[in-house]
């Protein structure tokens, strides 16, 4: 059985565009898990996708009806370029105080769906 590795743990993450001096929830996401494409003829880089949801209201998926975001696993786990340097595209949030705020934000945003 072909299992992807590594995969992100479920939890809260910041995208590399998050500004630590801005709102806590801006470019914050909850990762729900990793899914496998249901079709065998998909592009290999799209076989595994990370399923997550935005925690800021102007996110495109949220604006389109409180949908989930999907991103190819390799892209999610990979690096991006910021200020000319390679940085992780997403980083796990471990601060319990920030997590508590994001949990409250998520409940408010997604209370009906």
QUIBEL-V334681 format. One record per residue. N is the residue number from 0. PHI is phi in radians with two decimals (NA if undefined). Layout:
N_PHI ; N_PHI
This chain:
0_NA ; 1_-1.53 ; 2_-1.95 ; 3_-1.28 ; 4_-2.74 ; 5_-1.41 ; 6_-2.21 ; 7_-1.27 ; 8_-1.25 ; 9_-1.00 ; 10_2.57 ; 11_-1.71 ; 12_-2.42 ; 13_-1.83 ; 14_-1.36 ; 15_-1.06 ; 16_-1.38 ; 17_-1.06 ; 18_-1.74 ; 19_-1.08 ; 20_-1.69 ; 21_-1.73 ; 22_-1.04 ; 23_-1.05 ; 24_-1.58 ; 25_-1.21 ; 26_1.04 ; 27_-1.86 ; 28_-2.48 ; 29_-1.85 ; 30_-1.46 ; 31_-1.64 ; 32_2.82 ; 33_-2.10 ; 34_-2.03 ; 35_-1.90 ; 36_-1.00 ; 37_-1.44 ; 38_-1.93 ; 39_-1.29 ; 40_-1.67 ; 41_-1.30 ; 42_-1.08 ; 43_-0.96 ; 44_-1.26 ; 45_-1.83 ; 46_-1.07 ; 47_-2.01 ; 48_-2.22 ; 49_-1.56 ; 50_-1.85 ; 51_-2.64 ; 52_-2.31 ; 53_-1.30 ; 54_-2.05 ; 55_-2.40 ; 56_-1.25 ; 57_-1.62 ; 58_-1.15 ; 59_-1.01 ; 60_-1.11 ; 61_-1.13 ; 62_-1.09 ; 63_-1.57 ; 64_1.98 ; 65_1.05 ; 66_-1.45 ; 67_-1.67 ; 68_-1.62 ; 69_-2.23 ; 70_-2.52 ; 71_-0.93 ; 72_-0.94 ; 73_-1.07 ; 74_-1.20 ; 75_-1.02 ; 76_-1.41 ; 77_-1.49 ; 78_-1.72 ; 79_-2.21 ; 80_-1.87 ; 81_-2.35 ; 82_0.93 ; 83_1.40 ; 84_-2.11 ; 85_-1.33 ; 86_-2.35 ; 87_-1.06 ; 88_-1.11 ; 89_-2.28 ; 90_-2.33 ; 91_-1.22 ; 92_-1.59 ; 93_-2.05 ; 94_-1.22 ; 95_-1.08 ; 96_-1.21 ; 97_-1.17 ; 98_-1.03 ; 99_-1.06 ; 100_-1.14 ; 101_-1.19 ; 102_-1.09 ; 103_-1.15 ; 104_-1.02 ; 105_-1.09 ; 106_-1.04 ; 107_-1.19 ; 108_-1.26 ; 109_-2.01 ; 110_-1.06 ; 111_-1.93 ; 112_3.07
